[in-house]
């Protein structure tokens, strides 16, 4: 069973539109909110995930966020 508690997330980012900007040096929600406060308007939403294969989720509502799909150039 995967961990669903956002406070234990290992990956943090900022959602701007449909693009997530990962924050590799962030260790928790408070660090992510500081990074969001320093961003330009419109202010991004803080997102998290537990594993790189998991979908990004909003910290505030825990909803899965719609992000642009990454294309695998090595497939086929």
C-alpha positions in Angstrom: 0.0 0.0 0.0 1.4 3.4 -1.0 1.7 6.3 1.4 -1.0 8.9 0.8 0.1 11.4 3.4 1.3 14.5 1.6 3.5 15.4 4.6 5.7 12.4 3.9 6.1 13.2 0.1 9.6 13.0 -1.3 9.0 15.1 -4.5 7.7 18.7 -4.5 6.9 21.1 -7.3 5.0 24.1 -8.4 2.1 23.8 -10.8 1.9 26.6 -13.4 -1.0 26.0 -15.8 -0.4 22.4 -16.9 3.3 22.3 -16.2 5.0 21.2 -13.0 8.3 22.8 -12.1 10.0 20.3 -9.8 11.8 21.6 -6.7 14.6 19.2 -6.1 16.1 20.9 -3.1 12.7 21.3 -1.3 12.3 19.0 1.7 8.7 19.7 2.7 5.5 21.7 2.2 6.9 24.8 4.0 9.9 25.0 1.7 7.6 24.6 -1.3 5.3 27.4 -0.1 8.3 29.7 0.3 9.3 28.9 -3.3 5.8 29.6 -4.4 5.7 32.9 -2.6 8.9 34.0 -4.4 7.4 33.1 -7.8 5.8 35.7 -10.0 2.1 36.1 -10.5 0.0 34.1 -11.1 1.2 32.3 -8.0 1.7 28.6 -8.7 0.1 25.8 -6.7 2.2 23.5 -4.5 2.2 19.9 -5.7 3.7 16.7 -4.4 4.2 13.0 -5.2 5.8 10.1 -3.3 7.5 8.4 -6.3 8.5 9.6 -9.8 5.9 7.2 -11.3 3.0 8.6 -9.2 0.9 11.5 -10.5 1.4 15.0 -9.1 -1.3 16.0 -6.5 -2.1 19.4 -5.0 -1.1 19.8 -1.4 -4.2 21.8 -0.5 -6.9 19.5 -1.9 -5.0 16.3 -2.7 -6.5 16.3 -6.2 -4.6 14.8 -9.0 -3.4 17.6 -11.3 -3.7 17.5 -15.1 -0.1 17.8 -16.5 1.3 17.6 -20.0 2.3 14.1 -20.9 5.9 13.3 -21.5 6.7 11.7 -24.8 9.0 8.7 -24.8 11.2 9.2 -27.8 12.9 5.7 -27.3 9.6 3.7 -27.7 8.9 1.6 -30.7 
